[in-house]
Amino acid sequence: MVESEESFVRSGELRLWTERYGDPKAPAVLLIMGTSAPGIGWPDQLVEVLVAGGLQVIRFDHRDTGRSTCVDFAASPYTLADMAADAIAVLNGHGIAGAHIVGASLGGAIAQWLAVHRPQRVLTLAAIMTGPMGHNAGPAWARALAGQAPDPDDLPPAAPRLLQHLAWRATLPQTTRQEFVTANLETWRVLNGSVLPFDEPAARRFVEASYDRASDHAAAFNHDLARRQMTDDRRVPLSSIKAATLVVHGTEDPLRPLAHGQALAEQIPHAHLHAIPGMGHAFFSPGLPRRIGEIILTHIALPEQGELG
């Protein structure tokens, strides 16, 4: 793995852990992780591809994950906009005016928010395994859990196998490190889908490191509470996005079926959808992180080539 520099930046009263790779003078890529996941969820192989392509790369721990500050959500609830403000604070803390923004899952919604509301900070946009930030998935999930047929006018809910797994997981204790690792490892196995091979050693290393880094494991569930708040700033049309946009989605995503990625690409002018056959809602398949890194690198290079031409 290439060398990195760890540091903390301030976002209001919060301290956010960050890690930067590559030449600080090179164009920057900001990686934004998904729900309840610390920055180390971005695979080293993906980071290496981007750095080898001449970019500096920054990943960070969201509030309520890893080494960043944990929040009392009941006393100080927050929204997607607050998490987007944290991402801006990371850029400010590293002296970066604009960056190539890459977000996965919930991080993809945060990336959309930035492209809509802080367009001057977004050089290009890449949204991975996510959907439109203004879509409320609650009704589709409620219908699925009630055994009702999907609404044909809505985006599809999670796959039955994932819903069954989440119901089973809710019955498991997670008070010890081993219990936490066992439950989360099985979740990532299901999220990976049943087509591409599952890299269990890589997933186990991530889950164990996530446990060891966290000061309050329950705090990460606050992300789901924030995700459910459909505020007006999330309903702004994505047609206002000017940044060159890439949407990467797996054809076997059990959490957000491919239709979510397709809907996102349709709502952003000139967005390019790159569907990866067999990919689920995870990076834990051999060779997949490097492949996604190469796709992102190509996307970032295209606007620059256009400017040169």
C-alpha positions as CSV (number, residue, x, y, z in Angstrom):
1,M,0.0,0.0,0.0
2,V,1.2,3.5,-0.8
3,E,2.2,5.8,2.1
4,S,-0.4,7.9,3.7
5,E,-0.7,10.8,6.2
6,E,-3.4,10.7,8.9
7,S,-4.8,13.8,10.5
8,F,-7.9,15.2,12.1
9,V,-9.9,18.1,10.8
10,R,-12.7,20.1,12.5
11,S,-16.3,20.2,11.4
12,G,-17.9,22.5,13.9
13,E,-17.5,20.8,17.3
14,L,-16.6,17.5,15.7
15,R,-13.2,16.0,15.0
16,L,-13.0,13.9,11.8
17,W,-10.3,11.4,11.1
18,T,-8.8,11.7,7.6
19,E,-6.2,9.9,5.6
20,R,-4.5,11.3,2.6
21,Y,-2.5,9.4,-0.1
22,G,-0.4,10.7,-3.0
23,D,1.1,14.0,-3.9
24,P,-0.7,16.9,-2.0
25,K,-0.2,19.0,-5.1
26,A,-2.0,16.5,-7.4
27,P,-5.8,16.8,-8.3
28,A,-7.8,15.5,-5.3
29,V,-10.3,12.7,-5.0
30,L,-12.6,12.7,-1.9
31,L,-14.0,9.2,-1.1
32,I,-17.2,9.3,0.9
33,M,-18.3,6.0,2.5
34,G,-21.8,4.6,3.1
35,T,-24.1,4.1,6.0
36,S,-22.3,3.1,9.3
37,A,-19.0,2.5,7.5
38,P,-15.7,4.2,8.4
39,G,-13.3,5.5,5.7
40,I,-11.3,2.3,5.7
41,G,-14.3,0.8,3.8
42,W,-12.6,2.1,0.7
43,P,-10.4,-0.8,-0.4
44,D,-6.6,-0.2,-0.5
45,Q,-6.5,-1.6,-4.0
46,L,-9.0,1.1,-5.2
47,V,-6.9,3.8,-3.6
48,E,-3.7,2.5,-5.1
49,V,-5.2,2.6,-8.7
50,L,-6.2,6.3,-8.2
51,V,-2.8,7.3,-6.7
52,A,-1.0,5.5,-9.5
53,G,-3.1,7.5,-11.9
54,G,-1.6,10.8,-10.6
55,L,-4.2,11.7,-8.1
56,Q,-4.2,12.5,-4.4
57,V,-6.8,10.5,-2.5
58,I,-8.5,11.4,0.8
59,R,-10.8,9.1,2.8
60,F,-12.3,9.9,6.1
61,D,-14.4,8.5,9.0
62,H,-17.9,9.9,9.1
63,R,-19.2,11.3,12.4
64,D,-20.3,8.3,14.5
65,T,-17.8,6.0,12.9
66,G,-14.1,5.0,13.4
67,R,-12.0,7.6,15.1
68,S,-14.2,10.5,14.4
69,T,-16.5,12.1,17.1
70,C,-19.6,10.3,18.1
71,V,-22.9,12.3,18.5
72,D,-25.8,12.0,20.8
73,F,-28.4,11.8,18.1
74,A,-31.4,12.3,20.4
75,A,-30.0,15.5,21.7
76,S,-28.4,16.7,18.4
77,P,-30.1,15.0,15.4
78,Y,-28.4,15.6,12.1
79,T,-29.3,15.2,8.4
80,L,-27.7,14.4,5.1
81,A,-26.8,18.1,4.7
82,D,-24.8,17.9,8.0
83,M,-22.9,14.9,6.7
84,A,-22.2,16.8,3.5
85,A,-20.9,19.7,5.6
86,D,-18.5,17.3,7.2
87,A,-17.2,16.4,3.7
88,I,-16.7,20.0,2.9
89,A,-14.8,20.4,6.2
90,V,-12.5,17.6,5.2
91,L,-11.7,19.5,1.9
92,N,-11.2,22.7,3.8
93,G,-9.0,21.0,6.4
94,H,-6.7,19.9,3.6
95,G,-6.8,23.2,1.7
96,I,-8.7,21.8,-1.3
97,A,-11.0,24.1,-3.2
98,G,-12.5,21.5,-5.5
99,A,-12.2,17.7,-5.8
100,H,-13.4,14.7,-7.7
101,I,-16.2,13.4,-5.5
102,V,-16.8,9.7,-5.2
103,G,-19.5,8.3,-2.9
104,A,-20.7,4.8,-2.2
105,S,-24.2,4.0,-1.0
106,L,-25.2,6.7,1.5
107,G,-21.9,8.4,0.4
108,G,-23.3,8.6,-3.1
109,A,-26.3,10.5,-1.8
110,I,-24.0,12.9,0.0
111,A,-22.0,13.3,-3.2
112,Q,-25.2,14.2,-5.0
113,W,-26.0,16.8,-2.4
114,L,-22.6,18.4,-2.8
115,A,-23.0,18.4,-6.6
116,V,-26.4,20.2,-6.3
117,H,-25.7,22.6,-3.4
118,R,-21.9,23.1,-3.5
119,P,-21.2,22.7,-7.3
120,Q,-18.0,24.8,-7.1
121,R,-16.4,22.1,-4.9
122,V,-17.2,19.2,-7.3
123,L,-14.9,18.7,-10.3
124,T,-16.5,15.4,-11.3
125,L,-19.1,13.1,-9.6
126,A,-19.0,9.3,-9.2
127,A,-21.9,7.6,-7.4
128,I,-21.5,3.9,-6.6
129,M,-24.3,1.5,-5.6
130,T,-26.8,4.3,-4.7
131,G,-30.0,5.9,-6.0
132,P,-31.5,9.4,-6.2
133,M,-30.9,11.3,-3.0
134,G,-34.6,12.5,-3.0
135,H,-36.1,9.0,-3.2
136,N,-37.8,7.8,-0.1
137,A,-37.3,4.0,0.1
138,G,-39.5,3.6,3.2
139,P,-42.8,2.9,1.4
140,A,-41.2,0.2,-0.8
141,W,-39.6,-1.5,2.2
142,A,-42.9,-1.3,4.2
143,R,-44.8,-3.0,1.4
144,A,-42.1,-5.7,1.1
145,L,-42.0,-6.4,4.9
146,A,-45.8,-6.6,4.9
147,G,-45.7,-9.2,2.1
148,Q,-47.4,-6.9,-0.4
149,A,-46.5,-6.7,-4.1
150,P,-44.1,-3.9,-5.1
151,D,-45.6,-0.6,-6.3
152,P,-44.9,-0.5,-10.1
153,D,-44.5,3.3,-9.9
154,D,-41.8,3.1,-7.2
155,L,-38.2,1.9,-7.2
156,P,-37.9,-1.8,-6.0
157,P,-37.2,-2.7,-2.4
158,A,-34.3,-4.8,-1.1
159,A,-34.1,-8.4,-2.2
160,P,-36.1,-11.0,-0.1
161,R,-32.9,-12.7,0.9
162,L,-31.5,-9.5,2.4
163,L,-34.7,-8.7,4.2
164,Q,-34.7,-12.2,5.7
165,H,-31.1,-11.8,6.8
166,L,-31.8,-8.4,8.4
167,A,-34.7,-9.9,10.4
168,W,-32.5,-12.8,11.5
169,R,-29.6,-10.4,12.4
170,A,-31.9,-8.3,14.6
171,T,-32.2,-11.4,16.9
172,L,-28.5,-11.8,17.3
173,P,-26.5,-10.4,20.3
174,Q,-23.6,-8.1,19.3
175,T,-22.2,-7.3,22.7
176,T,-18.7,-8.9,22.2
177,R,-16.2,-8.5,19.4
178,Q,-16.8,-12.0,18.1
179,E,-20.5,-11.5,18.0
180,F,-20.1,-8.2,16.2
181,V,-17.7,-9.8,13.7
182,T,-19.9,-12.8,13.1
183,A,-23.0,-10.8,12.4
184,N,-21.4,-8.2,10.2
185,L,-19.4,-10.7,8.2
186,E,-22.6,-12.5,7.3
187,T,-24.3,-9.2,6.4
188,W,-21.4,-8.4,3.9
189,R,-21.7,-12.0,2.5
190,V,-25.4,-11.4,1.7
191,L,-24.7,-7.8,0.4
192,N,-22.1,-9.2,-1.9
193,G,-24.7,-11.2,-3.8
194,S,-24.5,-14.7,-5.0
195,V,-22.8,-14.2,-8.4
196,L,-19.4,-12.8,-7.8
197,P,-17.1,-14.7,-5.4
198,F,-17.0,-13.3,-1.8
199,D,-13.6,-12.3,-0.5
200,E,-14.2,-13.4,3.1
201,P,-10.7,-12.7,4.4
202,A,-10.9,-9.0,3.1
203,A,-14.4,-8.6,4.6
204,R,-13.2,-10.1,7.9
205,R,-10.2,-7.7,8.1
206,F,-12.5,-4.8,7.5
207,V,-15.1,-5.8,10.0
208,E,-12.5,-6.5,12.7
209,A,-10.7,-3.2,12.0
210,S,-14.0,-1.4,12.1
211,Y,-14.8,-2.8,15.6
212,D,-11.3,-2.0,16.9
213,R,-11.4,1.6,15.6
214,A,-14.8,2.5,17.0
215,S,-15.3,4.1,20.4
216,D,-19.1,3.6,20.3
217,H,-20.3,0.8,18.0
218,A,-24.0,1.7,18.4
219,A,-23.4,5.3,17.2
220,A,-23.0,4.2,13.6
221,F,-26.7,3.3,13.5
222,N,-27.4,7.1,13.7
223,H,-26.6,7.2,10.0
224,D,-29.7,5.3,9.3
225,L,-31.8,7.8,11.3
226,A,-30.2,10.6,9.3
227,R,-30.8,8.8,6.0
228,R,-34.5,8.6,6.7
229,Q,-35.0,12.3,7.0
230,M,-36.3,13.5,3.7
231,T,-35.6,17.2,4.0
232,D,-36.5,19.7,1.2
233,D,-32.8,20.1,0.2
234,R,-32.8,16.4,-0.9
235,R,-35.8,16.9,-3.2
236,V,-34.0,19.5,-5.4
237,P,-34.0,18.2,-9.0
238,L,-30.8,16.5,-9.9
239,S,-31.1,18.0,-13.4
240,S,-29.2,21.0,-11.9
241,I,-26.0,19.0,-11.6
242,K,-23.3,20.3,-14.0
243,A,-20.4,18.0,-13.1
244,A,-19.6,15.1,-15.3
245,T,-21.3,12.2,-13.6
246,L,-20.6,8.5,-13.5
247,V,-23.0,6.0,-11.9
248,V,-21.6,2.6,-11.1
249,H,-24.0,-0.1,-10.1
250,G,-24.1,-3.8,-9.7
251,T,-26.6,-5.9,-11.6
252,E,-27.1,-8.1,-8.5
253,D,-27.3,-5.4,-5.8
254,P,-29.6,-6.8,-3.2
255,L,-30.0,-3.6,-1.2
256,R,-30.5,-1.2,-4.1
257,P,-31.5,-3.1,-7.2
258,L,-30.1,-1.9,-10.6
259,A,-33.2,0.2,-11.2
260,H,-32.0,2.7,-8.5
261,G,-28.8,3.3,-10.4
262,Q,-30.7,3.6,-13.7
263,A,-33.1,6.2,-12.1
264,L,-30.1,8.2,-10.8
265,A,-28.4,8.3,-14.2
266,E,-31.6,9.3,-15.9
267,Q,-32.1,12.3,-13.6
268,I,-28.6,13.8,-14.1
269,P,-27.9,15.3,-17.5
270,H,-25.4,13.4,-19.6
271,A,-24.7,11.0,-16.7
272,H,-23.0,7.7,-17.7
273,L,-24.3,4.4,-16.2
274,H,-21.7,1.7,-15.8
275,A,-23.4,-1.5,-14.8
276,I,-21.1,-4.2,-13.5
277,P,-22.4,-7.8,-14.1
278,G,-22.7,-9.8,-10.9
279,M,-21.7,-7.0,-8.5
280,G,-23.7,-6.7,-5.3
281,H,-23.7,-3.9,-2.7
282,A,-20.1,-4.4,-1.6
283,F,-16.5,-4.2,-2.7
284,F,-15.6,-7.6,-1.3
285,S,-15.0,-9.6,-4.4
286,P,-11.5,-10.4,-5.7
287,G,-10.4,-7.9,-8.3
288,L,-13.5,-5.7,-8.0
289,P,-11.9,-2.8,-6.1
290,R,-9.1,-2.5,-8.7
291,R,-11.7,-2.7,-11.5
292,I,-13.8,0.1,-10.0
293,G,-10.7,2.2,-9.4
294,E,-9.9,1.9,-13.1
295,I,-13.5,2.9,-14.1
296,I,-13.3,6.0,-11.8
297,L,-9.9,6.9,-13.1
298,T,-11.1,6.8,-16.7
299,H,-14.1,8.9,-15.8
300,I,-12.0,11.6,-14.1
301,A,-9.6,11.7,-17.1
302,L,-12.4,12.3,-19.7
303,P,-13.3,15.9,-18.7
304,E,-9.6,16.8,-18.5
305,Q,-9.1,15.4,-22.0
306,G,-12.0,17.4,-23.2
307,E,-10.5,20.6,-21.8
308,L,-7.2,19.8,-23.5
309,G,-9.0,19.1,-26.8
